[in-house]
Amino acid sequence: MAGYERAWIGPDIAAGLTLVAIAVPEQMATAHLANMPAITGLYAFVAASVVYALIGRNPRLSVGADSTIAPVLGTGVAAVAAVGSVRYSHLISLLALMVGAIVALAGLVRFGWIAEFLSAPVITGVLAGIAVEIVVKQLPGLLGVASGGGSTIGRLHSVAAHLDRTNTWSLGIGLGVLAVTLGGERLDRRAPAALAAVIAAIALVGGAGLATHGVRVVGSISGGMPPLRWPGGTWHDALRLMGPALTAGFLCLAQTAATVRGSAGGAPASGEFNQDLVGVGIGSVVSGLGGSFAVNSSPPRTQVLTNAGGRSQLAGLWAAGVVLVLATLGPGLLRNLPQSALAGILVYVATRLFRLRELAAILRFDRIEFGLAVLTLLAVVLIGIEQGVAIAILLSLADRTRRAARPRDAVLGREPGTDHWIPPDVGLATEQVPGVLVYMIYAPLWYANADYVRLRISELVADSRAGVHSLVLDADGISDIDYTGARALGQLAADLKSRGVSTAIARASHLVHHDLKHSGLLADIGPENLYRSVEEAVRSLEGRSPPPRQPGGDR
């Protein structure tokens, strides 16, 4: 609250109430993704909002139950305990403590940079896969039929087998809630369309007695403040939950980084972001101690606070206070809440996660990166979210390694009438100096691409019709050279010398100069063959006699 101004109170209250209108139905629906009672979603929101307001630095970040990690939590605990059992609720709270500890520890040790290990296309694929998972899991609730099947394909097969038993009231309510929510977003994102739709659904079910017509409702739920206590579970349970905990923790890091960078104000300082992670992590811990589940930052709700004019964390505290009153005093109002209404809200959430425009933009940019996004989507849907995220990380690293191992390069040419040496594909005319090959790579020279670069240059020299007596390596695109790269460059220089071709290096940074010196390559090439510019190197080599061709050099 340091530096808080009185003029901010009104905008913060208004933004907080706007957030409540969106958060209440969303948080209750998200609780179902974790196979938990709807009321626990409200408790998670309160715990996370209060804790983050006390610890976090971003003034508009909204933290609470999140549809990205909720399926991970629900699937992970369902593999250990039966859904709906007391043991299940204890273990999902234990998992919240584990996820919170991982995220908070990452912030304390300044480990937030690990979130950057997922590329944007792969993150898009992960979110799209989770969106498909959400929709498939909500189909039984939307149609009012029994759920079945353990995998995505199994669930779809089960739904298809029960289509003839669809409850038209349930389907109509779910589609109506979805339509009102989507329509309200198009008209005004700050409008409480989702909340209004849910209230209307509750009133319809209660007034018309639709529960007797097969419409499934939430039913009675206990109210009051949940006690803070350590959840049950053993060390063996914790070990079995370590996979979901690491997956959810990593998703929290990635999503918090994306949310903070996308909020007003841009990318934060490293210290601020790591403190934000501590706030999100401890929010999960408090949520778990209160009998709920792990929480995460939310891009949509953060955007709502920003659009509504929120100025500080006080907006989130106002929202938490109102939600706490609803959760404590009004649980009886929720007993007629139809399951299909929550399914409609979650299908809406899935439409926000499945970023079709982003996928189209990736396809236009690069087909290989689009392929990575699609493979990640399929891995999440067909194999599982945890495995899909692990595959996504490997795909991201493999794609980056592939690009660095086969770097882009160019044979440069001089722009006529200047001393500028540029690639020939930039739309400007270029000219070559007879006998001189100017080569540039856009990557560090390291063990994965060293032989590729050496062979590439050798082929260019051999294929030159005019004959090459000098090579100029433009090092401006090389950030560093490792030992393997230096050795390959030395072998190349020796091979070219045996063929009567001299080697020079231009525009080497102080870091590359350091690598050349300490590898011994600078002494082999000769310090006199290091130049400040390409033009200087070319002019020097034009009038210099090439080194004598050594016997056997053509072999």
C-alpha positions in Angstrom: 0.0 0.0 0.0 3.1 2.3 -0.1 2.2 5.3 -2.2 -1.5 4.4 -2.4 -3.7 7.4 -3.4 -7.3 8.0 -2.3 -8.3 8.5 -5.9 -7.6 4.9 -6.6 -10.2 3.6 -4.1 -13.2 3.9 -6.5 -11.5 2.3 -9.5 -10.2 -0.5 -7.3 -13.6 -1.3 -5.8 -15.2 -1.2 -9.3 -12.5 -3.5 -10.7 -12.9 -5.8 -7.7 -16.7 -6.2 -8.2 -16.2 -6.7 -11.9 -13.7 -9.5 -11.1 -16.2 -11.1 -8.7 -18.8 -11.3 -11.4 -16.4 -13.3 -13.6 -14.5 -15.2 -10.9 -17.5 -16.8 -9.0 -18.8 -19.0 -11.8 -15.4 -19.6 -13.3 -13.9 -20.7 -9.9 -16.8 -23.0 -9.1 -16.5 -24.6 -12.6 -12.8 -25.0 -12.4 -13.2 -26.9 -9.1 -15.0 -29.5 -11.1 -11.9 -30.0 -13.3 -10.0 -30.9 -10.1 -12.9 -33.3 -9.2 -13.6 -31.1 -6.1 -16.9 -29.5 -4.8 -17.7 -26.1 -6.4 -17.3 -24.3 -3.1 -13.6 -25.2 -2.8 -13.0 -23.1 -6.0 -14.2 -20.1 -4.1 -12.0 -20.9 -1.1 -9.0 -21.3 -3.4 -9.7 -17.9 -4.9 -9.9 -16.2 -1.5 -6.7 -17.8 -0.2 -4.7 -17.0 -3.3 -6.0 -13.5 -3.7 -5.2 -12.5 -0.1 -1.8 -14.1 0.0 -0.7 -12.7 -3.3 -1.9 -9.2 -2.3 0.4 -9.5 0.8 3.5 -10.8 -1.0 3.2 -10.2 -4.8 4.4 -7.1 -6.6 2.3 -6.9 -9.7 -0.7 -4.6 -9.0 -3.2 -6.4 -11.3 -2.2 -10.1 -11.2 -5.2 -12.3 -10.3 -4.5 -15.6 -8.7 -6.9 -18.5 -8.0 -8.2 -21.8 -9.3 -7.0 -22.2 -12.8 -8.2 -24.4 -15.7 -4.7 -25.0 -16.9 -3.5 -26.9 -13.9 -6.8 -28.2 -12.5 -6.9 -31.1 -14.9 -3.3 -32.0 -14.0 -4.3 -32.0 -10.3 -7.4 -34.0 -10.8 -5.9 -36.6 -13.1 -2.8 -37.0 -10.8 -4.7 -37.6 -7.6 -7.3 -39.8 -9.3 -4.5 -42.3 -10.1 -3.9 -42.6 -6.4 -7.3 -42.3 -4.7 -10.9 -42.7 -5.7 -12.6 -39.5 -6.8 -15.0 -38.2 -4.2 -13.4 -40.0 -1.3 -12.0 -38.4 1.8 -8.6 -39.7 0.8 -8.9 -37.9 -2.5 -9.7 -34.6 -0.9 -6.8 -35.0 1.5 -4.3 -35.9 -1.3 -5.4 -33.0 -3.5 -4.7 -30.7 -0.6 -1.3 -32.4 -0.1 -0.6 -31.9 -3.8 -1.4 -28.2 -3.4 1.2 -27.9 -0.7 3.8 -29.7 -3.0 3.0 -27.5 -6.0 3.1 -24.4 -3.8 6.5 -25.4 -2.3 7.9 -25.9 -5.8 6.7 -22.6 -7.2 7.7 -20.6 -4.0 11.1 -22.3 -3.9 11.7 -21.4 -7.6 11.0 -17.8 -6.7 13.2 -17.8 -3.6 16.2 -19.3 -5.5 15.6 -17.0 -8.5 14.8 -20.0 -10.8 12.0 -18.3 -12.7 14.0 -18.4 -15.9 13.2 -22.1 -16.3 9.8 -21.0 -17.5 11.5 -20.0 -20.8 12.2 -23.6 -21.7 8.8 -23.8 -23.4 8.6 -22.0 -26.7 5.4 -20.0 -27.6 4.2 -22.6 -30.2 4.6 -25.4 -27.8 2.8 -23.5 -25.0 0.0 -22.9 -27.6 -0.1 -26.7 -28.2 -0.2 -27.5 -24.5 -3.1 -25.1 -23.9 -5.0 -26.3 -26.9 -4.6 -29.9 -25.8 -5.8 -29.0 -22.3 -8.8 -27.3 -24.0 -9.7 -30.4 -25.8 -9.4 -32.4 -22.6 -11.7 -30.0 -20.8 -14.4 -30.2 -23.5 -14.3 -34.0 -23.7 -14.6 -34.3 -19.9 -17.5 -31.8 -19.8 -19.6 -33.5 -22.5 -21.3 -35.9 -20.1 -22.3 -33.1 -17.8 -23.4 -31.0 -20.7 -25.6 -33.8 -22.1 -26.8 -35.1 -18.8 -25.5 -38.6 -19.4 -23.2 -40.9 -17.4 -19.5 -40.5 -17.8 -17.1 -43.3 -18.5 -13.8 -44.2 -20.1 -10.4 -43.4 -18.7 -8.8 -41.9 -21.8 -9.9 -39.1 -24.1 -10.9 -41.7 -26.8 -12.6 -43.8 -24.2 -14.6 -40.9 -22.9 -15.7 -40.0 -26.5 -16.7 -43.6 -27.1 -18.7 -43.6 -23.8 -20.5 -40.3 -24.7 -21.4 -41.7 -28.2 -22.8 -44.8 -26.6 -25.1 -42.7 -24.4 -26.2 -40.1 -26.9 -29.7 -41.5 -27.0 -30.1 -40.8 -23.3 -29.3 -37.0 -23.6 -31.3 -34.9 -21.2 -32.6 -32.0 -23.3 -33.1 -29.7 -20.3 -29.4 -30.2 -19.3 -28.2 -29.6 -22.8 -30.4 -26.5 -23.2 -29.2 -25.0 -20.0 -25.5 -25.7 -20.8 -25.7 -24.3 -24.3 -27.7 -21.3 -23.0 -25.1 -20.5 -20.4 -22.3 -20.9 -23.0 -24.2 -18.6 -25.5 -24.9 -15.9 -22.9 -21.3 -15.9 -21.7 -19.9 -15.7 -25.2 -22.4 -13.0 -26.2 -21.6 -11.0 -23.1 -17.9 -11.1 -23.8 -18.5 -9.8 -27.3 -20.6 -6.9 -26.0 -18.5 -5.9 -23.0 -15.9 -8.0 -21.3 -16.6 -6.3 -18.0 -20.3 -7.3 -18.1 -21.2 -10.1 -15.6 -22.7 -12.3 -18.3 -21.4 -15.6 -16.9 -22.7 -14.8 -13.4 -26.1 -13.7 -14.8 -26.4 -16.9 -16.8 -25.5 -19.1 -13.8 -28.1 -17.2 -11.6 -30.7 -17.7 -14.3 -29.9 -21.4 -14.5 -30.2 -21.8 -10.7 -33.6 -19.9 -10.7 -34.9 -22.0 -13.6 -33.9 -25.3 -12.0 -35.3 -24.4 -8.6 -38.5 -22.7 -9.9 -39.4 -25.4 -12.4 -38.2 -28.4 -10.3 -36.0 -29.6 -13.1 -34.0 -31.8 -10.7 -37.0 -34.2 -10.9 -36.7 -34.2 -14.7 -33.1 -35.6 -14.6 -31.2 -32.4 -14.5 -28.2 -33.0 -12.3 -27.4 -30.4 -9.7 -24.6 -29.6 -7.3 -26.7 -30.4 -4.3 -26.2 -29.4 -0.7 -22.7 -28.1 0.3 -21.4 -27.1 3.7 -20.7 -23.4 4.3 -18.6 -21.5 6.7 -14.8 -20.9 6.8 -12.8 -24.1 6.3 -10.3 -24.9 9.1 -6.6 -24.6 8.4 -5.0 -28.0 9.0 -2.3 -30.3 7.6 -3.9 -32.6 5.0 -3.6 -36.4 5.3 -1.2 -38.5 3.3 2.0 -40.4 3.6 5.5 -39.9 2.2 4.7 -42.7 -0.2 1.7 -40.7 -1.4 3.9 -37.6 -1.8 6.3 -39.6 -4.0 3.5 -40.9 -6.2 2.2 -37.3 -6.6 5.7 -35.9 -7.5 5.0 -36.1 -11.2 1.8 -34.1 -11.2 3.4 -31.7 -8.7 6.3 -31.0 -11.0 4.1 -30.7 -14.0 1.7 -28.3 -12.3 4.6 -26.3 -10.8 6.2 -25.9 -14.2 2.9 -24.8 -15.8 2.5 -22.2 -12.9 6.0 -20.8 -13.7 5.3 -20.6 -17.4 1.8 -19.1 -17.1 2.8 -16.6 -14.4 5.7 -15.5 -16.6 3.4 -15.1 -19.6 0.7 -13.3 -17.5 3.1 -10.9 -15.9 4.8 -10.0 -19.2 1.4 -9.6 -20.9 -0.1 -7.3 -18.2 0.2 -3.5 -18.3 3.7 -2.4 -17.7 5.4 -5.1 -19.7 8.2 -7.4 -18.4 9.1 -7.0 -14.8 12.5 -6.9 -13.2 13.8 -10.3 -12.3 13.5 -9.7 -8.6 9.8 -8.6 -8.9 8.9 -11.7 -11.0 10.6 -14.1 -8.5 8.6 -12.4 -5.7 5.5 -12.9 -7.7 6.3 -16.6 -7.9 6.7 -16.7 -4.1 3.3 -15.1 -3.7 1.6 -17.6 -6.1 3.4 -20.5 -4.4 2.4 -19.6 -0.9 -1.1 -19.0 -2.2 -1.2 -22.7 -3.1 0.1 -23.7 0.3 -2.6 -21.7 2.1 -5.2 -23.1 -0.2 -4.1 -26.6 0.5 -4.1 -26.0 4.3 -7.7 -24.8 3.8 -8.8 -28.1 2.2 -8.7 -26.8 -1.4 -6.3 -27.3 -4.3 -3.3 -25.6 -6.0 -3.8 -22.2 -7.6 -2.2 -20.3 -10.5 -2.1 -16.8 -12.0 -4.9 -16.2 -14.6 -4.3 -14.3 -17.8 -8.1 -13.6 -18.5 -8.8 -12.4 -14.9 -5.7 -10.3 -14.9 -6.9 -8.7 -18.2 -10.3 -8.1 -16.6 -8.7 -6.2 -13.7 -6.6 -4.2 -16.2 -9.6 -3.3 -18.4 -11.7 -2.4 -15.4 -9.2 0.2 -14.3 -7.8 -1.6 -11.2 -4.8 0.3 -9.8 -3.5 -1.9 -7.0 -3.7 -5.3 -5.2 -6.6 -3.7 -3.3 -8.9 -4.6 -6.2 -8.1 -8.3 -5.7 -8.6 -8.0 -1.9 -12.1 -6.4 -2.5 -13.0 -9.3 -4.8 -11.7 -11.8 -2.2 -13.8 -10.2 0.5 -17.0 -10.4 -1.5 -16.3 -14.0 -2.6 -15.6 -14.9 1.0 -19.0 -13.6 2.1 -20.7 -15.6 -0.7 -18.8 -18.7 0.2 -19.6 -18.4 3.9 -23.2 -17.2 3.9 -24.6 -18.3 0.6 -23.8 -22.0 -0.1 -27.5 -22.9 0.2 -28.1 -20.8 -2.9 -25.9 -23.1 -4.9 -27.7 -26.4 -4.2 -29.8 -26.0 -7.4 -26.8 -25.1 -9.5 -27.0 -27.5 -12.5 -23.9 -29.4 -13.5 -24.6 -28.5 -17.2 -24.3 -24.8 -16.3 -20.8 -25.4 -15.0 -20.0 -27.5 -18.0 -21.1 -24.6 -20.2 -18.7 -22.2 -18.3 -15.9 -24.7 -18.7 -16.5 -25.1 -22.4 -16.3 -21.3 -22.6 -12.9 -21.4 -20.7 -11.7 -24.1 -23.2 -12.5 -21.7 -26.1 -10.1 -19.2 -24.5 -7.4 -21.8 -24.1 -7.7 -23.1 -27.7 -6.1 -20.2 -29.5 -7.0 -20.8 -33.1 -5.7 -17.5 -34.4 -2.4 -18.1 -32.7 -2.1 -21.5 -34.4 -2.9 -20.0 -37.7 -0.2 -17.3 -37.2 2.3 -20.0 -36.3 1.4 -21.9 -39.5 2.0 -18.8 -41.6 5.3 -18.2 -39.9 6.9 -21.7 -39.9 5.4 -25.1 -40.7 7.9 -26.9 -38.5 6.9 -24.9 -35.5 3.3 -25.4 -36.3 4.0 -29.1 -36.5 5.6 -28.9 -33.0 2.4 -27.2 -31.7 0.2 -29.9 -33.2 2.3 -32.8 -31.9 2.2 -31.3 -28.4 -1.6 -30.9 -28.7 -1.9 -34.6 -29.7 0.5 -35.7 -27.0 -1.6 -33.9 -24.3 -4.9 -35.3 -25.6 -3.9 -38.9 -26.4 -1.1 -39.6 -23.8 -1.8 -37.3 -20.9 -1.1 -33.8 -19.7 2.0 -34.6 -17.7 3.5 -36.7 -20.4 2.5 -34.1 -23.0 4.2 -31.3 -21.1 7.4 -33.4 -20.8 7.2 -34.2 -24.5 6.7 -30.4 -25.1 9.9 -29.6 -23.3 11.8 -32.1 -25.2 10.4 -30.9 -28.5 11.2 -27.3 -27.7 14.8 -28.2 -26.9 15.1 -30.5 -29.9 13.8 -27.7 -32.2 16.3 -25.2 -30.7 19.1 -27.7 -31.0 18.2 -28.5 -34.6 18.3 -24.8 -35.6 21.6 -24.2 -33.9 23.1 -27.4 -35.3 22.1 -26.4 -38.9 22.4 -22.6 -38.7 21.4 -20.2 -41.3 24.3 -18.8 -43.3 25.0 -16.5 -46.2 27.7 -15.8 -48.8 28.0 -12.0 -48.5 28.4 -9.6 -51.4 29.4 -5.9 -51.5 26.8 -3.3 -52.2 28.0 -1.5 -55.3 29.6 1.9 -54.5 29.8 1.2 -50.8 31.9 -0.7 -48.3 28.9 -2.6 -47.0 28.9 -6.4 -47.2 25.3 -7.8 -47.1 23.4 -11.0 -47.9 22.3 -11.3 -51.5 18.6 -11.9 -50.5 17.8 -8.5 -48.9 16.6 -6.9 -52.1 19.7 -4.9 -52.9 22.2 -5.5 -55.7 25.5 -7.0 -54.7 28.8 -7.7 -56.3 31.5 -10.3 -55.6 35.3 -9.7 -55.5 37.0 -12.3 -57.7 38.9 -14.9 -55.7 37.5 -13.8 -52.3 34.7 -15.7 -50.5 33.0 -13.8 -47.6 31.0 -16.2 -45.4 28.8 -15.6 -42.4 26.8 -17.8 -40.0 24.1 -16.7 -37.7 24.9 -18.9 -34.7 27.6 -19.7 -32.2 30.2 -22.1 -33.4 29.9 -25.2 -31.1 30.2 -28.9 -31.1 26.8 -29.6 -32.7 27.4 -27.5 -35.8 31.2 -27.4 -36.1 31.6 -30.1 -38.7 28.6 -28.9 -40.6 30.1 -25.4 -40.9 33.5 -26.8 -41.8 32.1 -29.0 -44.6 29.8 -26.2 -45.8 32.7 -23.8 -46.3 34.8 -26.4 -47.9 32.0 -27.2 -50.4 31.5 -23.5 -51.2 35.2 -23.1 -51.9 35.3 -26.2 -54.0 32.2 -25.2 -56.0 33.3 -21.7 -56.8 33.7 -21.4 -60.6 36.0 -18.4 -60.5 38.3 -20.0 -58.0 38.9 -18.9 -54.4 42.3 -17.8 -53.0 41.0 -16.2 -49.8 38.2 -16.9 -47.3 36.9 -14.1 -45.0 34.8 -15.4 -42.1 32.5 -12.6 -41.0 32.2 -13.4 -37.2 29.6 -10.7 -36.4 26.9 -13.4 -36.2 29.0 -15.7 -33.9 28.4 -15.1 -30.2 31.0 -17.6 -29.0 33.2 -20.5 -30.1 33.7 -23.7 -28.0 36.7 -26.0 -28.1 35.2 -28.3 -30.7 34.2 -25.3 -32.9 37.8 -23.9 -32.6 39.3 -27.2 -33.5 37.1 -27.6 -36.5 37.9 -24.0 -37.6 41.6 -24.8 -37.2 41.2 -28.0 -39.4 39.4 -25.9 -42.0 42.1 -23.3 -42.1 44.8 -26.0 -42.4 42.8 -27.7 -45.2 42.3 -24.5 -47.1 45.9 -23.6 -46.7 46.9 -26.9 -48.3 44.7 -26.0 -51.2 46.2 -22.5 -51.6 43.5 -20.6 -49.8 44.2 -18.1 -47.0 41.8 -17.6 -44.1 40.9 -14.3 -42.4 38.4 -13.4 -39.7 36.5 -10.1 -39.6 34.4 -8.3 -37.0 35.1 -10.8 -34.2 33.8 -9.6 -30.8 36.0 -9.5 -27.7 34.4 -12.8 -26.6 35.2 -14.5 -29.9 38.7 -13.0 -29.8 39.1 -14.5 -26.3 38.0 -17.9 -27.6 40.4 -17.7 -30.6 43.3 -16.7 -28.4 42.8 -19.3 -25.7 42.2 -22.1 -28.2 45.5 -21.4 -30.0 43.6 -20.8 -33.2 44.6 -17.1 -33.4 48.3 -18.1 -33.4 47.7 -20.6 -36.2 45.8 -18.2 -38.4 48.0 -15.2 -37.5 46.9 -12.1 -35.6 47.5 -10.1 -38.8 44.6 -12.0 -40.3 42.1 -10.5 -37.8 40.3 -7.5 -39.2 37.9 -4.9 -37.9 35.6 -5.0 -40.9 34.9 -7.2 -43.9 35.9 -4.4 -46.4 39.3 -4.0 -44.6 39.9 -7.8 -44.9 38.9 -8.0 -48.5 41.1 -5.0 -49.6 44.0 -6.5 -47.8 43.5 -10.0 -49.3 42.9 -8.7 -52.8 46.6 -7.6 -53.2 48.1 -10.5 -51.2 49.5 -13.6 -52.7 47.7 -16.8 -51.6 49.7 -19.3 -49.5 51.6 -21.8 -51.5 49.6 -24.9 -52.4 50.9 -27.9 -50.4 51.5 -31.2 -52.0 48.4 -33.4 -51.9 46.2 -30.4 -51.3 43.7 -31.4 -54.0 43.0 -34.7 -52.5 
